[in-house]
Amino acid sequence: MEIGVKGGRNAEVCSTAGHFTAYSTAERMRLKQPSNEKIRVFSIQSPLSTLVKELNEYQPTVMGGYPTVMDILTEEQKAGRLNIHPVAILCGGEQL
């Protein structure tokens, strides 16, 4: 219920340089409904400051990504540079 209340924005933080499952799945979902702005891919190839800025602007409700990237973003959140409050964070693609 809270996901709907907060807008249901889904952020997938993944590699966009190649054929990776997370990226291709998110893109397929996004392209299936081009008007759906609730799914957005954020590239881990972007500079960290850019990624943080974009996530702050987007304010995802649900975020998915690699555990190592989620760890880095957690440190950015603790340092006060990242200010997001997703209701769910999903990790995959690597071992925790």
LINBEL-V730673 format. One record per helix or strand of 3 or more residues. SS is the DSSP state (A for helix, B for strand). FROM is the first residue (numbers start at 0). LEN is the number of residues. Records with the same first field share a line. If there is no record, write none. Layout:
BEGIN
SS: FROM-LEN ; FROM-LEN
END
This chain:
BEGIN
A: 1-4 ; 20-12 ; 47-11 ; 66-13
B: 9-5 ; 38-5 ; 61-4 ; 87-4
END
